[in-house]
Amino acid sequence: MVQAQHWEPPDPPKLLVSARRVAQELEVPTWKANEICWCLDRRFYAPGQVHYRVTLASLDAFKELIADGMTMSGARAVMWHFKQRGSLPPPDLSQEERDWIHWQARQRRRW
């Protein structure tokens, strides 16, 4: 006779993270993490759009850009560019295209 054992599913992964977690992951001050969160995929969870979380997928994409050698400024420009399109940067985004997006962002700031 086989006895059924009690099984509980594991906790689901957190799909949304706070600015504090972004600060910890990127090893930056909280104020800097709040600035970075503007270019990530944010989800508001309170009336008045005051409290937000960012998607873990967008944070991972940002960290991947930094791991590939981009500066925080460059990674923010790339993330913002794709955020305007409603997507995340593709994993096979070329270095030339990343540099071009960053260059375009710097040119817009000059005008």
N, C-alpha and C positions, 0 to 999 in steps of 0.2 A: 504494500500500500504506500503510495507516494503522498506525502503531506505537503500542502501548499505553504510556502514560506511567505512571510510578509515582505513585500517589496515596495519601496517608495522611489518614485522617479527622482533623478538628481535635480538640483536647483537649475532652472534655466539660466543661460548666460545673460548678463546684463547687456541690454541693447542700447541703453541710454546712460550716459555718465555725466557727472557734474563738472563744473569748471574747476573745482578743487581737485578732482581726479585728473583732469587734463593737466593741471599744474604739477601734480605728482608724477604723471607719466612722462612729461616733457622736461621735468626738473627746472621749472621756471616759477617766478612768484605768481601769486593768485591774480594780481592785477594784469599781468602779462597774459595769463591763461584766458582771462575774460576778453581781452583784445583778440586773441587767437580764435576764440569761440565764434566771433562774428563771421569768420570765413568758413566755419564748419557747418554741418547740417544741424540746425537747432530745432528743437521741439518745445513749444511752450506748454506748460501744464497748469497755469493759473490764469484767472481773468486779468485782463489788462496787459498781458504778455510781459510779465515781470520776471517770473521764475521759468527757467528753461534748463534743458539738458541737451547734450549733443549726442548724435548717434556714434556708437562705437566704430562703425564702419568708416565714418568720416575722420575720426581721430586716427584710426589705423592707416588710412590713406595719407594723412598728413605726416604721420611718423615714418611711413615708407618713403615719402619724398625727402625727408630730412636724412634718412638712412642712406639714400642714394646720393647724398652730397649737396643737396640744396640748402641754402640759408633759410632761416625762418621767414624772412621777408619774401623770398622766392616761393617758398612752399605756400605761404598765405596768398600770394598772387595767383598761383595755379589753382588752389582750392576755391578762391573767390570766382575765378573765371568759370570753373565747372559748376559752381553753385548757381551762377546766373543761368546756366543751361538746365539746371535741375538734375544734375547727375554728379557722380564722383569721377575723379580722373581715372582713366583706364590703366590697368596695371602695366600695359606695354607702351605707355607714353614715352616717346623718345626724348633724349636729353635736349636735342635741338628745339623740339616743340615746347618743352618746359622753359628753356631759356628765352624763347621768343615771347611766350606769355608773360614772363617776368619783365622782359624788356618793354613790352607794350604797356604794362601797368606803370612802369617808371616814367614812360613818355607821357601818359595821361596826367600824372601828378605835376609835370612841369607846366602844363597849359593851365 
